[in-house]
């Protein structure tokens, strides 16, 4: 969860002036794809000031070295070209997650075999 430094605000009443801040952002669920080297997921923004307000949802994608975040309900769209170091970090996170899950399946006895790095 991320607490936003300067959260966006939305009217609580159509045509009104009572604003509520959406200050919490959570990325869930998300998929780390070791075959394509992509990350896709949903972003969800909520208001801690008014829990009755509907969550705002959007998407997150990292593919071909580009990070894209879109939350259309607050008119937010951003694409960023990642550096080589950042791309390598994303790939390492994906690989480490895959290896940890596979090793866990083997160690729990759910899968019989030997886990090795790679796809």
N, C-alpha and C positions, 0 to 999 in steps of 0.2 A: 504494500500500500504506500502511496505517495501522498503526503499532505502538501497541497499546492501553496506556493508563496503568495501569489496574487490570483486567487480563484475567480473564475468567471461568475457573473451574476445573471439570474433569470427572474423575470417578474413572477410573482406567485399568483397573480390574477391577470387575465387577459385584459389589456388596456390599462392596467393599474400601474402603480409606482412603488409597490412593496417588493423589494428585491431580496433574493436569497442567494447566498454564495454556495457554489458547488466546490467544496474544498478537499474532497478525497477522490483519488484516482487509483483504481485497481486494474491490473492486466490479468484477466481470467475469462474463460480458459485460453490457453495458448498451446501451440503445437511447434515443437522443434523437429524439423525434418532433416535427418542426416543425409538422405539421398540427394535432395535438391539444395541443401544448405540454406533453407529458409526458415523464418520464424513468422508465424501468423497467430493472431489472437484478437480478442475483444478487449476494449477498454470500457470501464464503467465508472462514471462519476456520480458521487452522492453528496448530499448536503448533511453535515452533522448538526447544523442549526435548525433544520426542519426535516425530520425523517419522513414526513408525509409527502414530500416532493418526490416525484417519479425519478428514478435514476436516468442519467443521460448515457447513451451507449455509442460506441464507435469502433473503429478497427485499427489494428497495428499490423504492419507487415515489414519484414526485412527480407529483401530479395535482390540479387544481383548488385549487392553493395549499396542499396538505397533503403533508408528507413522512411516509412510513410505512416503518419498518424492522422486519422480523420475522425472528427466528432461533429457531424453536420448540425446537430441541434444547437450548438453554440458557434456555428459557422467557423470551425477550425479545421484547417488542412495544412499539413507541413510535410515536405519531403526534404531529406538531407542525404547527400552523398557521403557515405562513410569512408574514412581513410583506410589504407591498407592495414594498419595496426588494429583499427576497430573491426574490420572484416575478419581478421585473424582471431580476434577475441570472441566474436560471435560464433565463428566456426569451432573454437575450442570449447565454448560453453555447450554447444550442441553435442559435440563428441563426448565431452565429460558426462553429460546427462545420460546419453545413450549407454556409455560404458557402465555407469553406476547402476542404471536400471537392469541391464543384462546381468551384471555381477550379482545384484541382489536376487534376481530370479534363480540363478544357479545356486547361490548360497542358501536360499530358503528351500531348495529341493523342488521347486516348481518346474524347473527345466533341468534335465540331466545333460551335462556336457561341460565344456571348458569355455569360459568367456575370453575372447580376444578382441583387441581393438580393431575397428574397421567396419565397413558395411559390405 
